[in-house]
Amino acid sequence: MTHYAQFTRSTQFDRLAKTEDWDFIIIGGGATGLGIAVDAASRGFKTLLLEKTDFAKGTSSRSTKLVHGGVRYLAQGDIKLVYGALKERWRIFKNAPHVSRSQSFIIPCYGLWDKLKYLIGLKLYDWLAGKYRIGKSVLLSKEETAKELGNLKTAKLSGGVRYFDGQFDDARLAVNLAQTAMEYKACVLNHTEVTAIKKDNSGVVNGVQFIDSEKQISYDAKGKAIINATGIFVDEILSLASPKQPDLVRPSQGSHIVVDKSFLPQSVDALMIPKTSDGRVLFGVPWQDYLVLGTTDTPINQKLEEPKPLAEEIDFILSTAADYLVKPPKKNDVLSTFAGLRPLAATQGNSQQTKEISRDHKLITHESKMITITGGKWTTYRKMAEDTVDAAIKLHGLKSISCKTESLSIHGSTRYSSDTHPHLSGYGSDAANVLALEEDNPPFAKKLHPSLPYSIAQVVWAARAEMACSIEDVLARRLRLLFLNAKLAIAVAPKVAEILATELHRDQWWVDHQIQEFTTLAEGYFISPVQTSSTENQ
């Protein structure tokens, strides 16, 4: 048995069978739930995490790929939120260097006041970071700004400001958090849907019922602290405990488009547009040899597992880019689109303005003693987890054990030099295991597609050590191809299905069904001729 055998669903179900009473049962396998699992398990608590679909299937895989303090929150005067996030940004760099790195950004400025305003603001940003600072904000001349970005309109341009923030691979960090929790003996399961919340005679939650979607088997699990960390779906879980529970969250949609990196030629810098027509910031971020443009902030009432960018959101991103770029991308340049629903904690009243809704996290204790966590963002996932576990210890009288995660290394945390094998740059210490698969089985070293860097071994590894159960699990969240180039994802889907069928012992019906299901899903990542109007969602 290999050393990574614990990262399989069969091993996790063995753990489930051997534990009758859990200290923590966490519902939700996004950033928050996985962070809580790592925190609780590393403190020595018996921990079970249940995720309905796949790790980071929802909002947690659909970010702008930034680890940041939040420059716009600083402009809004939320010093405490920014300071805490800057500290947590540094901890992600320290604890998970294989999936995170420093990224430079340039803000183009149009007039002396712009230059002064943004430089002073970003110097304050640097100062707030203190010893956690990752770079020094500097003023750039008009010529330097134009040269560094390469495709920027220079009419009325007076210069720019370069500052530093962080970039990461959200879904891969999520998978690594799941693996870290498993290393600390947590039972972590994807594709397991909670169908009922159990209570004792006094009305206190004491367990859950869930179904393994892969084998259609139902299970019961008893536990002391039940944590609802399901993002935009927290209200649906709360309704299992209390059918008439009022909604706690208002979702806001953030959409992105992905284009070829040539729209920021030669640039190692990201573009940051500080104020769009709707008062947001817009980023153009180089990511995995592509360029991600986004994001939007659209109030949405529908809570979908697969949200799609609205036509007006795509138009907004493209038109904003066209205001700044000499050669802007057109609709036919878009290789993929994706949208995520932010689980924003709703304020009182009926305001539709998402900027009035807290970006900070909130802990809410239900009358049944189920703890729900809402709001927050990826950068502060660790602190959110710490606060949640601390609250659960106090509420349920669990053993008082201090948090261990401030300096706890995440699985794979050795930085891997990607010069020789760039396709393994995000694997960290696991790169050696994937290379071993390629060396031991020469066919595994072949590429999935001539124009893509990914090898067959990466799909095998995803099935054997990253709990991937479907084409979507592999191409959306293990290799990220669906988010980068949807048509190429469809092209390699049959090959991925064949590899998974061999690894997971599936038949031809499963292969055909998977290809059909994934193709339908991936077509939703194209820009379709007719897209839903936001007015239909409000």
PAMI-421712 format. One line per field, with one value per residue (C-alpha): residue in three letters; residue number from 1; x negated, y negated, z negated. Coordinates in nm, 3 decimals. Layout:
# PAMI-421712
resn: ALA, ...
resi: NUM, ...
c1: X, ...
c2: Y, ...
c3: Z, ...
//
This chain:
# PAMI-421712
resn: MET, THR, HIS, TYR, ALA, GLN, PHE, THR, ARG, SER, THR, GLN, PHE, ASP, ARG, LEU, ALA, LYS, THR, GLU, ASP, TRP, ASP, PHE, ILE, ILE, ILE, GLY, GLY, GLY, ALA, THR, GLY, LEU, GLY, ILE, ALA, VAL, ASP, ALA, ALA, SER, ARG, GLY, PHE, LYS, THR, LEU, LEU, LEU, GLU, LYS, THR, ASP, PHE, ALA, LYS, GLY, THR, SER, SER, ARG, SER, THR, LYS, LEU, VAL, HIS, GLY, GLY, VAL, ARG, TYR, LEU, ALA, GLN, GLY, ASP, ILE, LYS, LEU, VAL, TYR, GLY, ALA, LEU, LYS, GLU, ARG, TRP, ARG, ILE, PHE, LYS, ASN, ALA, PRO, HIS, VAL, SER, ARG, SER, GLN, SER, PHE, ILE, ILE, PRO, CYS, TYR, GLY, LEU, TRP, ASP, LYS, LEU, LYS, TYR, LEU, ILE, GLY, LEU, LYS, LEU, TYR, ASP, TRP, LEU, ALA, GLY, LYS, TYR, ARG, ILE, GLY, LYS, SER, VAL, LEU, LEU, SER, LYS, GLU, GLU, THR, ALA, LYS, GLU, LEU, GLY, ASN, LEU, LYS, THR, ALA, LYS, LEU, SER, GLY, GLY, VAL, ARG, TYR, PHE, ASP, GLY, GLN, PHE, ASP, ASP, ALA, ARG, LEU, ALA, VAL, ASN, LEU, ALA, GLN, THR, ALA, MET, GLU, TYR, LYS, ALA, CYS, VAL, LEU, ASN, HIS, THR, GLU, VAL, THR, ALA, ILE, LYS, LYS, ASP, ASN, SER, GLY, VAL, VAL, ASN, GLY, VAL, GLN, PHE, ILE, ASP, SER, GLU, LYS, GLN, ILE, SER, TYR, ASP, ALA, LYS, GLY, LYS, ALA, ILE, ILE, ASN, ALA, THR, GLY, ILE, PHE, VAL, ASP, GLU, ILE, LEU, SER, LEU, ALA, SER, PRO, LYS, GLN, PRO, ASP, LEU, VAL, ARG, PRO, SER, GLN, GLY, SER, HIS, ILE, VAL, VAL, ASP, LYS, SER, PHE, LEU, PRO, GLN, SER, VAL, ASP, ALA, LEU, MET, ILE, PRO, LYS, THR, SER, ASP, GLY, ARG, VAL, LEU, PHE, GLY, VAL, PRO, TRP, GLN, ASP, TYR, LEU, VAL, LEU, GLY, THR, THR, ASP, THR, PRO, ILE, ASN, GLN, LYS, LEU, GLU, GLU, PRO, LYS, PRO, LEU, ALA, GLU, GLU, ILE, ASP, PHE, ILE, LEU, SER, THR, ALA, ALA, ASP, TYR, LEU, VAL, LYS, PRO, PRO, LYS, LYS, ASN, ASP, VAL, LEU, SER, THR, PHE, ALA, GLY, LEU, ARG, PRO, LEU, ALA, ALA, THR, GLN, GLY, ASN, SER, GLN, GLN, THR, LYS, GLU, ILE, SER, ARG, ASP, HIS, LYS, LEU, ILE, THR, HIS, GLU, SER, LYS, MET, ILE, THR, ILE, THR, GLY, GLY, LYS, TRP, THR, THR, TYR, ARG, LYS, MET, ALA, GLU, ASP, THR, VAL, ASP, ALA, ALA, ILE, LYS, LEU, HIS, GLY, LEU, LYS, SER, ILE, SER, CYS, LYS, THR, GLU, SER, LEU, SER, ILE, HIS, GLY, SER, THR, ARG, TYR, SER, SER, ASP, THR, HIS, PRO, HIS, LEU, SER, GLY, TYR, GLY, SER, ASP, ALA, ALA, ASN, VAL, LEU, ALA, LEU, GLU, GLU, ASP, ASN, PRO, PRO, PHE, ALA, LYS, LYS, LEU, HIS, PRO, SER, LEU, PRO, TYR, SER, ILE, ALA, GLN, VAL, VAL, TRP, ALA, ALA, ARG, ALA, GLU, MET, ALA, CYS, SER, ILE, GLU, ASP, VAL, LEU, ALA, ARG, ARG, LEU, ARG, LEU, LEU, PHE, LEU, ASN, ALA, LYS, LEU, ALA, ILE, ALA, VAL, ALA, PRO, LYS, VAL, ALA, GLU, ILE, LEU, ALA, THR, GLU, LEU, HIS, ARG, ASP, GLN, TRP, TRP, VAL, ASP, HIS, GLN, ILE, GLN, GLU, PHE, THR, THR, LEU, ALA, GLU, GLY, TYR, PHE, ILE, SER, PRO, VAL, GLN, THR, SER, SER, THR, GLU, ASN, GLN
resi: 1, 2, 3, 4, 5, 6, 7, 8, 9, 10, 11, 12, 13, 14, 15, 16, 17, 18, 19, 20, 21, 22, 23, 24, 25, 26, 27, 28, 29, 30, 31, 32, 33, 34, 35, 36, 37, 38, 39, 40, 41, 42, 43, 44, 45, 46, 47, 48, 49, 50, 51, 52, 53, 54, 55, 56, 57, 58, 59, 60, 61, 62, 63, 64, 65, 66, 67, 68, 69, 70, 71, 72, 73, 74, 75, 76, 77, 78, 79, 80, 81, 82, 83, 84, 85, 86, 87, 88, 89, 90, 91, 92, 93, 94, 95, 96, 97, 98, 99, 100, 101, 102, 103, 104, 105, 106, 107, 108, 109, 110, 111, 112, 113, 114, 115, 116, 117, 118, 119, 120, 121, 122, 123, 124, 125, 126, 127, 128, 129, 130, 131, 132, 133, 134, 135, 136, 137, 138, 139, 140, 141, 142, 143, 144, 145, 146, 147, 148, 149, 150, 151, 152, 153, 154, 155, 156, 157, 158, 159, 160, 161, 162, 163, 164, 165, 166, 167, 168, 169, 170, 171, 172, 173, 174, 175, 176, 177, 178, 179, 180, 181, 182, 183, 184, 185, 186, 187, 188, 189, 190, 191, 192, 193, 194, 195, 196, 197, 198, 199, 200, 201, 202, 203, 204, 205, 206, 207, 208, 209, 210, 211, 212, 213, 214, 215, 216, 217, 218, 219, 220, 221, 222, 223, 224, 225, 226, 227, 228, 229, 230, 231, 232, 233, 234, 235, 236, 237, 238, 239, 240, 241, 242, 243, 244, 245, 246, 247, 248, 249, 250, 251, 252, 253, 254, 255, 256, 257, 258, 259, 260, 261, 262, 263, 264, 265, 266, 267, 268, 269, 270, 271, 272, 273, 274, 275, 276, 277, 278, 279, 280, 281, 282, 283, 284, 285, 286, 287, 288, 289, 290, 291, 292, 293, 294, 295, 296, 297, 298, 299, 300, 301, 302, 303, 304, 305, 306, 307, 308, 309, 310, 311, 312, 313, 314, 315, 316, 317, 318, 319, 320, 321, 322, 323, 324, 325, 326, 327, 328, 329, 330, 331, 332, 333, 334, 335, 336, 337, 338, 339, 340, 341, 342, 343, 344, 345, 346, 347, 348, 349, 350, 351, 352, 353, 354, 355, 356, 357, 358, 359, 360, 361, 362, 363, 364, 365, 366, 367, 368, 369, 370, 371, 372, 373, 374, 375, 376, 377, 378, 379, 380, 381, 382, 383, 384, 385, 386, 387, 388, 389, 390, 391, 392, 393, 394, 395, 396, 397, 398, 399, 400, 401, 402, 403, 404, 405, 406, 407, 408, 409, 410, 411, 412, 413, 414, 415, 416, 417, 418, 419, 420, 421, 422, 423, 424, 425, 426, 427, 428, 429, 430, 431, 432, 433, 434, 435, 436, 437, 438, 439, 440, 441, 442, 443, 444, 445, 446, 447, 448, 449, 450, 451, 452, 453, 454, 455, 456, 457, 458, 459, 460, 461, 462, 463, 464, 465, 466, 467, 468, 469, 470, 471, 472, 473, 474, 475, 476, 477, 478, 479, 480, 481, 482, 483, 484, 485, 486, 487, 488, 489, 490, 491, 492, 493, 494, 495, 496, 497, 498, 499, 500, 501, 502, 503, 504, 505, 506, 507, 508, 509, 510, 511, 512, 513, 514, 515, 516, 517, 518, 519, 520, 521, 522, 523, 524, 525, 526, 527, 528, 529, 530, 531, 532, 533, 534, 535, 536, 537, 538
c1: 0.000, -0.145, -0.186, 0.097, 0.352, 0.529, 0.640, 0.905, 1.278, 1.250, 1.003, 1.224, 1.531, 1.325, 1.262, 1.632, 1.717, 1.471, 1.604, 1.939, 1.940, 1.764, 1.655, 1.714, 1.939, 1.879, 2.126, 1.963, 1.632, 1.543, 1.270, 1.445, 1.550, 1.212, 1.035, 1.251, 1.172, 0.798, 0.826, 1.041, 0.845, 0.507, 0.628, 0.698, 1.077, 1.256, 1.364, 1.599, 1.650, 1.927, 1.939, 2.245, 2.056, 1.680, 1.435, 1.460, 1.728, 1.903, 1.774, 1.439, 1.316, 1.454, 1.250, 1.032, 0.738, 0.616, 0.491, 0.529, 0.596, 0.861, 0.751, 1.112, 1.203, 0.921, 1.079, 1.404, 1.224, 1.243, 0.893, 0.952, 1.071, 0.776, 0.515, 0.646, 0.654, 0.297, 0.176, 0.366, 0.226, -0.124, -0.024, 0.103, -0.231, -0.413, -0.196, -0.110, -0.392, -0.337, 0.005, -0.051, -0.290, -0.340, -0.187, -0.262, 0.022, 0.018, 0.288, 0.286, 0.333, 0.489, 0.380, 0.167, 0.447, 0.491, 0.120, 0.111, 0.436, 0.342, -0.021, 0.077, 0.348, 0.112, -0.165, 0.091, 0.166, -0.206, -0.230, 0.069, -0.097, -0.402, -0.633, -0.389, -0.452, -0.544, -0.656, -0.695, -0.447, -0.619, -0.524, -0.580, -0.620, -0.384, -0.651, -0.718, -0.346, -0.286, -0.592, -0.517, -0.153, -0.221, 0.135, 0.250, 0.408, 0.180, 0.414, 0.433, 0.219, -0.006, -0.175, -0.093, -0.139, -0.281, -0.188, -0.203, 0.059, 0.096, 0.216, 0.313, 0.489, 0.810, 0.934, 0.594, 0.551, 0.893, 0.786, 0.466, 0.665, 0.876, 0.557, 0.413, 0.725, 0.697, 0.334, 0.461, 0.704, 1.017, 1.271, 1.324, 1.578, 1.687, 2.003, 2.193, 2.516, 2.660, 3.031, 3.138, 3.026, 3.074, 3.172, 3.196, 3.509, 3.422, 3.398, 3.019, 2.855, 2.659, 2.599, 2.676, 2.803, 2.628, 2.610, 2.302, 2.392, 2.142, 2.296, 2.640, 2.591, 2.735, 2.546, 2.608, 2.337, 2.355, 2.163, 2.132, 2.066, 2.251, 2.111, 2.298, 2.032, 2.218, 2.163, 2.461, 2.653, 2.640, 3.011, 3.096, 2.909, 3.065, 3.409, 3.337, 3.305, 3.582, 3.817, 3.926, 3.577, 3.540, 3.264, 2.925, 2.742, 2.796, 2.588, 2.400, 2.263, 1.906, 1.829, 1.503, 1.391, 1.069, 0.875, 0.532, 0.246, 0.144, 0.391, 0.129, -0.180, -0.512, -0.361, -0.439, -0.220, 0.154, 0.376, 0.590, 0.862, 0.946, 1.292, 1.532, 1.866, 2.038, 1.783, 1.598, 1.241, 1.166, 0.861, 0.672, 0.465, 0.214, 0.292, 0.154, 0.059, 0.401, 0.554, 0.847, 1.064, 1.315, 1.507, 1.864, 2.097, 2.454, 2.727, 2.887, 3.178, 3.132, 2.886, 2.740, 2.466, 2.365, 2.423, 2.355, 2.231, 2.513, 2.489, 2.463, 2.182, 1.975, 2.051, 1.947, 1.611, 1.536, 1.639, 1.436, 1.132, 1.188, 1.172, 0.813, 0.661, 0.541, 0.632, 0.920, 1.065, 1.390, 1.655, 1.498, 1.168, 1.323, 1.201, 1.402, 1.633, 1.717, 1.927, 1.935, 2.196, 2.053, 2.221, 2.257, 2.403, 2.724, 2.794, 3.139, 3.382, 3.433, 3.132, 3.012, 2.669, 2.417, 2.153, 2.375, 2.350, 2.065, 1.755, 1.647, 1.761, 2.035, 2.093, 2.456, 2.575, 2.913, 3.157, 3.065, 2.696, 2.593, 2.325, 2.351, 2.068, 2.144, 1.958, 1.581, 1.340, 1.071, 0.782, 0.920, 1.035, 0.789, 0.903, 1.266, 1.195, 1.017, 1.309, 1.559, 1.375, 1.322, 1.695, 1.788, 1.554, 1.720, 2.076, 2.046, 1.801, 1.536, 1.179, 1.005, 0.718, 0.545, 0.541, 0.245, 0.292, 0.105, -0.213, -0.076, -0.208, 0.056, 0.016, -0.231, -0.381, -0.733, -0.782, -0.853, -1.078, -0.867, -1.146, -1.182, -0.820, -0.598, -0.282, -0.350, -0.412, -0.113, -0.179, -0.457, -0.595, -0.340, -0.518, -0.765, -0.477, -0.330, -0.674, -0.717, -0.390, -0.524, -0.857, -0.708, -0.445, -0.583, -0.236, -0.135, -0.392, -0.204, -0.013, 0.364, 0.364, 0.083, 0.145, 0.178, -0.091, 0.107, 0.000, 0.208, 0.034, 0.202, 0.545, 0.432, 0.302, 0.629, 0.818, 0.576, 0.478, 0.712, 1.052, 1.160, 1.472, 1.570, 1.445, 1.564, 1.369, 1.053, 1.092, 1.259, 1.077, 0.767, 0.630, 0.840, 0.877, 1.254, 1.196, 0.921, 1.038, 1.378, 1.349, 1.018, 1.174, 1.446, 1.179, 0.991, 1.300, 1.322, 0.957, 1.008, 1.320, 1.127, 0.850, 1.098, 1.297, 0.984, 0.887, 1.237, 1.351, 1.637, 1.811, 1.872, 2.215, 2.048, 1.790, 2.057, 2.273, 1.978, 1.877, 2.232, 2.279, 1.947, 1.999, 2.332, 2.171, 1.872, 2.093, 2.223, 1.873, 1.889, 2.043, 2.385, 2.580, 2.862, 2.794, 3.028, 3.100, 3.029, 3.382, 3.508, 3.300, 3.412
c2: 0.000, -0.337, -0.626, -0.818, -0.537, -0.735, -0.986, -0.755, -0.733, -0.368, -0.457, -0.744, -0.519, -0.277, -0.564, -0.642, -0.282, -0.284, -0.598, -0.604, -0.956, -1.253, -1.571, -1.775, -1.707, -1.973, -2.015, -2.176, -2.116, -2.463, -2.687, -2.743, -2.385, -2.242, -2.501, -2.402, -2.034, -2.106, -2.319, -2.072, -1.763, -1.927, -2.002, -1.630, -1.633, -1.347, -1.524, -1.431, -1.652, -1.591, -1.764, -1.722, -1.735, -1.789, -1.994, -2.361, -2.283, -2.613, -2.959, -2.831, -2.735, -3.045, -3.327, -3.581, -3.367, -3.642, -3.615, -3.973, -4.213, -4.395, -4.731, -4.838, -4.761, -4.993, -5.267, -5.200, -5.249, -4.887, -4.888, -4.591, -4.364, -4.461, -4.418, -4.073, -3.966, -4.087, -3.876, -3.573, -3.636, -3.596, -3.274, -3.122, -3.208, -3.048, -2.739, -2.666, -2.812, -2.554, -2.699, -3.067, -3.342, -3.714, -3.898, -4.253, -4.479, -4.807, -5.072, -5.309, -5.670, -5.959, -6.282, -6.390, -6.344, -5.979, -5.913, -6.074, -5.913, -5.559, -5.584, -5.715, -5.448, -5.169, -5.297, -5.269, -4.917, -4.834, -4.995, -4.798, -4.474, -4.560, -4.260, -4.067, -4.299, -4.117, -4.410, -4.787, -5.011, -5.246, -5.520, -5.451, -5.703, -5.711, -5.539, -5.269, -5.199, -5.167, -4.947, -4.711, -4.649, -4.648, -4.689, -4.994, -5.305, -5.600, -5.892, -6.105, -5.845, -6.018, -5.716, -5.426, -5.269, -4.920, -4.730, -4.369, -4.120, -3.745, -3.489, -3.126, -2.824, -2.811, -2.461, -2.298, -2.456, -2.315, -1.964, -2.005, -2.118, -1.802, -1.594, -1.782, -1.711, -1.343, -1.340, -1.454, -1.158, -1.347, -1.159, -1.375, -1.274, -1.434, -1.337, -1.281, -1.479, -1.554, -1.473, -1.517, -1.682, -1.470, -1.613, -1.474, -1.494, -1.849, -1.973, -1.992, -1.867, -1.549, -1.403, -1.390, -1.150, -1.153, -0.958, -0.850, -0.970, -0.734, -0.415, -0.542, -0.417, -0.607, -0.659, -0.807, -0.986, -1.108, -1.416, -1.684, -2.001, -2.025, -2.300, -2.444, -2.576, -2.543, -2.892, -3.016, -2.706, -2.765, -2.844, -2.510, -2.323, -2.540, -2.455, -2.087, -2.182, -2.444, -2.460, -2.821, -2.963, -3.308, -3.341, -3.451, -3.516, -3.715, -3.582, -3.814, -3.688, -3.753, -3.663, -3.627, -3.572, -3.401, -3.504, -3.446, -3.601, -3.803, -4.074, -4.171, -4.097, -4.027, -4.145, -3.979, -4.244, -4.220, -4.512, -4.667, -4.910, -5.090, -5.222, -5.086, -5.236, -5.041, -5.146, -4.814, -4.727, -4.511, -4.288, -4.149, -3.872, -3.645, -3.291, -2.960, -3.111, -3.274, -3.606, -3.621, -3.933, -4.011, -4.046, -4.172, -4.224, -4.136, -4.070, -3.733, -3.558, -3.216, -2.987, -2.763, -2.501, -2.602, -2.977, -3.131, -3.480, -3.701, -3.860, -4.207, -4.095, -3.972, -4.292, -4.496, -4.317, -4.344, -4.709, -4.803, -4.626, -4.810, -5.142, -5.064, -4.829, -4.923, -4.575, -4.462, -4.110, -4.053, -3.791, -3.548, -3.575, -3.441, -3.087, -3.026, -3.205, -3.126, -3.271, -3.226, -3.324, -3.500, -3.399, -3.750, -3.791, -3.990, -4.306, -4.402, -4.548, -4.496, -4.675, -4.533, -4.696, -4.418, -4.666, -4.724, -4.357, -4.245, -4.082, -3.985, -3.651, -3.594, -3.303, -3.231, -2.977, -2.825, -2.740, -2.374, -2.460, -2.409, -2.665, -2.839, -3.044, -3.290, -3.556, -3.590, -3.525, -3.275, -3.477, -3.459, -3.094, -2.993, -3.263, -3.182, -2.820, -2.913, -3.131, -2.855, -2.581, -2.810, -2.889, -2.520, -2.428, -2.688, -2.605, -2.229, -2.210, -2.031, -2.000, -2.338, -2.291, -2.586, -2.645, -2.490, -2.627, -2.959, -2.782, -2.444, -2.331, -2.238, -1.909, -1.950, -2.264, -2.216, -2.464, -2.275, -2.416, -2.402, -2.472, -2.107, -1.998, -2.308, -2.094, -2.003, -2.353, -2.344, -2.001, -2.085, -1.771, -1.559, -1.639, -1.362, -1.114, -1.214, -1.189, -0.845, -0.737, -0.862, -0.685, -0.357, -0.356, -0.524, -0.555, -0.774, -1.033, -1.104, -1.429, -1.436, -1.666, -1.789, -2.155, -2.103, -2.046, -1.791, -1.427, -1.111, -1.058, -1.369, -1.216, -0.889, -1.080, -1.273, -0.943, -0.765, -1.042, -1.340, -1.168, -1.271, -1.077, -1.233, -1.413, -1.737, -1.675, -1.635, -1.903, -2.171, -2.142, -1.917, -2.043, -2.366, -2.325, -2.384, -2.731, -2.810, -2.671, -2.504, -2.372, -2.202, -2.056, -1.898, -1.767, -1.579, -1.460, -1.118, -1.043, -1.147, -0.929, -0.625, -0.678, -0.724, -0.420, -0.207, -0.358, -0.355, -0.026, -0.176, -0.032, -0.172, -0.308, -0.519, -0.646, -0.747, -0.909, -1.102, -1.238, -1.348, -1.505, -1.690, -1.816, -1.968, -2.127, -2.265, -2.419, -2.646, -2.792, -2.926, -3.260, -3.150, -3.352, -3.418, -3.454, -3.516, -3.873, -3.962, -4.098, -3.741, -3.650, -3.928
c3: 0.000, 0.104, -0.137, 0.027, -0.011, -0.284, -0.019, 0.122, 0.065, -0.041, -0.317, -0.427, -0.445, -0.655, -0.897, -0.897, -0.991, -1.282, -1.453, -1.629, -1.769, -1.610, -1.785, -1.470, -1.172, -0.906, -0.622, -0.318, -0.142, -0.020, -0.159, -0.491, -0.560, -0.462, -0.675, -0.972, -0.912, -0.913, -1.227, -1.422, -1.317, -1.389, -1.743, -1.785, -1.750, -1.575, -1.257, -0.973, -0.667, -0.413, -0.074, 0.149, 0.480, 0.501, 0.297, 0.400, 0.658, 0.587, 0.507, 0.378, 0.727, 0.898, 0.746, 0.929, 0.806, 0.573, 0.215, 0.103, -0.179, 0.021, 0.156, 0.216, -0.147, -0.252, -0.041, -0.228, -0.560, -0.680, -0.831, -1.062, -0.778, -0.557, -0.830, -0.921, -0.556, -0.493, -0.783, -0.651, -0.301, -0.442, -0.620, -0.296, -0.133, -0.425, -0.469, -0.105, 0.111, 0.386, 0.483, 0.399, 0.499, 0.504, 0.800, 0.909, 1.022, 1.212, 1.174, 1.473, 1.364, 1.552, 1.385, 1.091, 0.839, 0.943, 0.897, 0.554, 0.436, 0.536, 0.426, 0.082, 0.050, 0.148, -0.077, -0.358, -0.234, -0.257, -0.602, -0.732, -0.618, -0.829, -0.855, -0.634, -0.338, -0.015, 0.200, 0.211, 0.394, 0.640, 0.884, 1.256, 1.535, 1.832, 2.044, 1.784, 1.738, 2.112, 2.160, 1.870, 1.966, 2.339, 2.468, 2.274, 2.425, 2.356, 2.431, 2.114, 1.931, 1.676, 1.520, 1.293, 0.953, 0.908, 0.594, 0.480, 0.371, 0.397, 0.649, 0.589, 0.735, 0.535, 0.621, 0.584, 0.241, 0.152, 0.252, 0.050, -0.254, -0.225, -0.212, -0.511, -0.716, -0.622, -0.736, -1.077, -1.078, -0.974, -0.763, -0.455, -0.191, 0.134, 0.323, -0.002, -0.040, -0.383, -0.366, -0.730, -1.053, -1.366, -1.707, -2.059, -2.276, -2.385, -2.026, -2.011, -1.690, -1.745, -1.402, -1.032, -0.770, -0.434, -0.112, 0.082, 0.432, 0.593, 0.452, 0.345, -0.011, -0.308, -0.635, -0.978, -1.176, -1.534, -1.645, -1.912, -1.710, -1.379, -1.156, -0.857, -0.618, -0.290, -0.150, 0.049, -0.058, -0.436, -0.438, -0.276, -0.551, -0.821, -0.683, -0.756, -1.123, -1.122, -0.818, -0.881, -0.928, -0.757, -0.498, -0.629, -0.302, 0.013, 0.303, 0.533, 0.862, 0.966, 1.328, 1.519, 1.875, 1.982, 2.294, 2.442, 2.246, 2.555, 2.449, 2.189, 2.401, 2.226, 1.900, 1.569, 1.407, 1.365, 1.463, 1.192, 1.300, 0.975, 1.051, 1.311, 1.408, 1.128, 0.865, 0.852, 0.939, 1.244, 1.275, 1.571, 1.413, 1.591, 1.478, 1.614, 1.951, 1.991, 1.885, 1.642, 1.661, 1.386, 1.172, 1.151, 0.857, 0.953, 0.694, 0.770, 0.604, 0.759, 0.581, 0.849, 0.831, 1.184, 1.214, 1.555, 1.639, 1.762, 2.107, 1.953, 1.720, 2.015, 2.205, 1.901, 1.866, 2.238, 2.263, 1.953, 2.097, 2.427, 2.242, 2.140, 2.400, 2.749, 2.873, 2.651, 2.654, 2.841, 2.769, 3.015, 2.823, 2.503, 2.431, 2.117, 1.877, 1.517, 1.240, 0.866, 0.610, 0.308, -0.018, -0.154, -0.499, -0.452, -0.647, -0.773, -0.523, -0.152, -0.005, 0.326, 0.295, 0.241, 0.129, -0.178, -0.265, -0.490, -0.335, -0.686, -0.826, -1.079, -1.318, -1.394, -1.652, -1.571, -1.849, -1.791, -1.862, -1.503, -1.417, -1.080, -0.932, -0.653, -0.456, -0.446, -0.161, -0.060, -0.199, -0.553, -0.543, -0.820, -1.062, -0.986, -1.074, -1.396, -1.508, -1.425, -1.614, -1.914, -1.919, -1.895, -2.182, -2.402, -2.297, -2.337, -2.626, -2.424, -2.546, -2.526, -2.280, -2.117, -1.741, -1.553, -1.202, -1.205, -1.101, -0.995, -0.655, -0.400, -0.212, 0.077, -0.074, 0.062, 0.344, 0.666, 0.936, 1.250, 1.499, 1.600, 1.562, 1.584, 1.589, 1.226, 1.091, 0.854, 0.706, 0.464, 0.300, 0.489, 0.816, 0.733, 0.704, 1.039, 1.202, 1.048, 1.212, 1.547, 1.503, 1.384, 1.659, 1.975, 2.138, 1.843, 1.949, 2.273, 2.303, 2.285, 2.589, 2.818, 2.732, 2.357, 2.091, 1.886, 1.877, 1.838, 1.503, 1.366, 1.429, 1.272, 0.971, 0.941, 0.924, 0.691, 0.450, 0.495, 0.475, 0.827, 0.926, 1.259, 1.568, 1.413, 1.091, 1.300, 1.566, 1.352, 1.020, 1.047, 1.382, 1.416, 1.794, 1.797, 1.650, 1.901, 2.234, 2.242, 2.600, 2.526, 2.211, 2.426, 2.666, 2.393, 2.202, 2.376, 2.292, 1.930, 1.910, 2.034, 1.778, 1.494, 1.600, 1.569, 1.233, 1.083, 1.244, 1.443, 1.750, 2.098, 2.003, 1.735, 1.987, 2.239, 1.972, 1.829, 2.169, 2.245, 1.901, 1.910, 2.267, 2.166, 1.861, 2.055, 2.322, 2.045, 2.018, 2.375, 2.458, 2.580, 2.838, 2.595, 2.224, 1.934, 1.840, 1.480, 1.446, 1.469, 1.163, 0.934
//
